[in-house]
Amino acid sequence: MSRTIRMDAVLVQAVIAGALSFSHLHDLAEAAGQDGWKAWAYPISVDLLLVAAWRQMRATTGNRPAWVWFVIALTASLGANIATAGMLNLDNTPAWLRILVAGWPALAFLGGTLLAHTPAPTPAEPEPATAAPLPAPEPETVPDVTVERIPEPAPELTPAPAPVAVSGPAVAVPPALLDHARKLANTHHATTGNYIDTETLRARLGVPGPLADAITAQLS
């Protein structure tokens, strides 16, 4: 119940203050030469600009244009309240006040248009949460293990087969060459007293080694 009474008292206070300010603005506009419905439109224009600027200030923090137009509308409202309190002679309104009142509609239109078309600030996208790096796993302690290998038995070596002597094909000795060789052998034996060897026979006959071996074998 107390909350309802307090809210009603605030609303009543706001209605009274708004009505008085509205009346003062009407009286000032009428004294400045604005008669009929035009005098009633001035307080509506001032109060609407004041509310629009306040809403922009509430919606966006640090909105400087909204603060500027709020101060302008508040100055117009306070100026009208002070002017109608006997600070000015409304029966003989000064020219500068008539100029301000006459120029207010254009100023209020400009302010309302700028406030209505002020782009709404785009909310900053939240930065993606960066996952905390996982702690590196502690290395496991591996006990020292000594591996003993069983020596493998040495492979048995197979003895290499003995080389087989390959006898070359028998060399045929011509009979005339054999007779000439026999004569040389006899002469050598008669001269030196020794039998002729294979190297000497080969040198005397001028034949290859295998043929000289065959001749020596037949002479012995």
C-alpha positions in Angstrom: 0.0 0.0 0.0 2.8 2.4 0.9 4.5 1.8 -2.5 1.3 2.7 -4.3 0.8 5.9 -2.4 4.4 6.9 -3.0 4.1 6.3 -6.7 0.8 8.3 -6.9 2.4 11.2 -5.1 5.3 11.3 -7.6 2.8 11.2 -10.5 0.8 14.0 -9.0 3.9 16.1 -8.4 5.0 15.5 -12.0 1.6 16.4 -13.4 1.5 19.6 -11.3 5.0 20.6 -12.4 4.3 19.8 -16.0 1.1 21.8 -16.0 2.8 24.9 -14.5 5.7 24.7 -17.0 3.2 24.1 -19.8 1.3 27.2 -18.7 4.3 29.4 -18.5 5.5 28.4 -22.0 2.0 29.2 -23.3 2.0 32.6 -21.7 5.4 33.4 -23.0 4.6 32.4 -26.5 1.3 34.4 -26.4 3.2 37.5 -25.1 5.6 37.1 -28.0 2.9 37.4 -30.5 1.9 33.7 -31.0 -1.9 33.5 -30.5 -4.5 30.8 -30.7 -3.4 27.2 -31.2 0.2 28.3 -31.9 0.6 29.4 -28.3 -0.5 26.0 -27.1 1.8 24.2 -29.6 5.0 25.8 -28.1 4.9 24.0 -24.7 4.2 20.7 -26.4 7.2 21.2 -28.7 9.5 22.0 -25.8 8.4 19.1 -23.6 8.5 16.6 -26.5 12.1 17.6 -27.3 13.0 17.3 -23.7 11.5 13.8 -23.4 13.1 12.6 -26.7 16.6 13.8 -25.7 16.2 12.2 -22.3 15.3 8.9 -23.8 18.3 9.0 -26.1 20.5 9.7 -23.1 19.1 6.7 -21.3 19.4 4.4 -24.3 23.0 5.4 -25.1 25.7 6.2 -22.6 27.8 9.2 -23.6 25.5 10.4 -26.4 26.7 14.0 -26.7 24.0 15.2 -29.3 21.3 14.0 -26.9 22.9 15.9 -24.0 23.1 19.1 -26.2 19.4 19.0 -27.2 18.4 18.1 -23.6 20.2 21.2 -22.4 18.6 23.4 -25.1 15.0 22.2 -24.3 15.7 22.5 -20.5 16.9 26.1 -21.1 13.8 27.0 -23.1 11.6 25.6 -20.3 13.5 27.2 -17.5 13.7 30.5 -19.4 9.9 30.6 -19.9 9.3 29.9 -16.2 11.7 32.6 -15.1 10.4 35.1 -17.7 6.8 34.8 -16.5 7.8 35.3 -12.9 8.1 39.1 -13.5 11.6 39.2 -14.8 10.4 40.6 -18.1 7.6 42.9 -19.0 5.3 40.7 -21.0 3.1 43.7 -21.9 6.0 45.1 -23.8 7.9 42.0 -25.0 11.5 42.8 -26.2 12.4 42.1 -29.8 15.1 39.5 -29.0 12.5 37.4 -27.2 10.1 37.6 -30.1 12.9 36.4 -32.4 13.7 33.5 -30.1 10.1 32.4 -29.8 9.6 32.7 -33.6 12.7 30.7 -34.3 12.0 27.9 -31.9 9.9 25.7 -34.2 12.7 25.4 -36.7 15.2 24.6 -33.9 12.9 22.1 -32.3 12.3 20.4 -35.7 16.0 20.1 -36.3 16.6 18.6 -32.9 13.8 16.2 -33.1 14.9 15.0 -36.6 18.5 14.5 -35.5 17.4 12.6 -32.4 15.0 10.4 -34.3 17.6 9.5 -37.0 20.6 8.9 -34.6 21.8 5.4 -35.4 21.5 3.0 -32.5 24.9 1.8 -31.3 25.7 -1.7 -32.3 26.5 -3.8 -29.3 30.0 -5.0 -29.2 30.3 -8.7 -29.9 31.6 -10.6 -27.0 35.0 -11.9 -27.5 35.1 -15.7 -27.7 36.1 -17.2 -24.5 39.6 -18.5 -24.8 39.9 -21.9 -23.2 42.6 -22.0 -20.6 45.5 -24.2 -21.7 45.6 -27.5 -20.1 48.6 -28.1 -17.9 51.2 -30.2 -19.4 51.2 -33.8 -18.1 54.0 -34.6 -15.8 56.4 -37.1 -17.3 56.1 -40.5 -15.9 59.2 -41.8 -14.2 60.3 -45.0 -15.9 62.6 -47.2 -13.8 65.9 -48.1 -15.3 65.7 -51.6 -16.8 68.8 -53.4 -17.9 68.2 -56.0 -20.6 70.7 -58.8 -20.8 70.9 -60.5 -24.2 71.7 -64.2 -24.4 74.7 -64.6 -26.7 73.7 -66.4 -29.8 75.8 -69.5 -30.7 78.4 -68.9 -33.4 77.3 -70.5 -36.7 79.3 -73.5 -37.7 81.5 -72.8 -40.7 81.4 -75.3 -43.5 85.0 -76.0 -44.7 85.5 -74.8 -48.3 86.0 -77.7 -50.8 89.5 -78.2 -51.9 90.3 -76.8 -55.3 90.1 -79.4 -58.0 93.0 -79.4 -60.4 91.8 -79.1 -63.9 94.2 -80.6 -66.3 94.3 -78.8 -69.6 93.9 -80.5 -72.9 97.0 -82.5 -74.1 99.2 -80.4 -76.5 100.2 -82.2 -79.7 103.8 -81.9 -80.6 104.8 -82.2 -84.3 107.3 -84.9 -85.0 109.7 -82.6 -86.7 109.7 -80.2 -83.8 110.2 -83.1 -81.4 113.2 -84.3 -83.4 114.7 -80.8 -83.5 114.2 -80.5 -79.8 115.9 -83.8 -79.2 118.9 -82.7 -81.1 119.1 -79.5 -79.1 118.8 -81.5 -75.9 121.6 -83.9 -76.9 123.9 -81.0 -77.9 123.2 -79.2 -74.6 124.0 -82.4 -72.6 127.1 -83.0 -74.6 128.3 -79.5 -74.0 127.3 -78.9 -70.4 126.9 -82.3 -69.1 123.4 -81.4 -67.8 120.0 -82.2 -69.2 118.3 -79.2 -70.8 115.5 -77.6 -68.7 112.2 -76.4 -69.9 113.0 -72.7 -69.9 116.1 -73.2 -71.9 114.3 -75.4 -74.4 111.5 -73.0 -74.8 114.0 -70.1 -75.4 115.9 -72.2 -78.0 112.8 -73.3 -79.8 110.8 -70.0 -79.4 107.6 -71.9 -78.5 105.0 -71.1 -75.8 105.2 -72.5 -72.4 102.6 -75.3 -72.7 104.2 -76.6 -75.9 107.6 -76.5 -74.2 106.3 -78.5 -71.3 104.9 -81.1 -73.6 108.2 -81.4 -75.5 110.2 -81.7 -72.2 107.8 -84.4 -71.0 108.4 -86.5 -74.2 112.1 -86.0 -74.1 112.5 -87.3 -70.5 
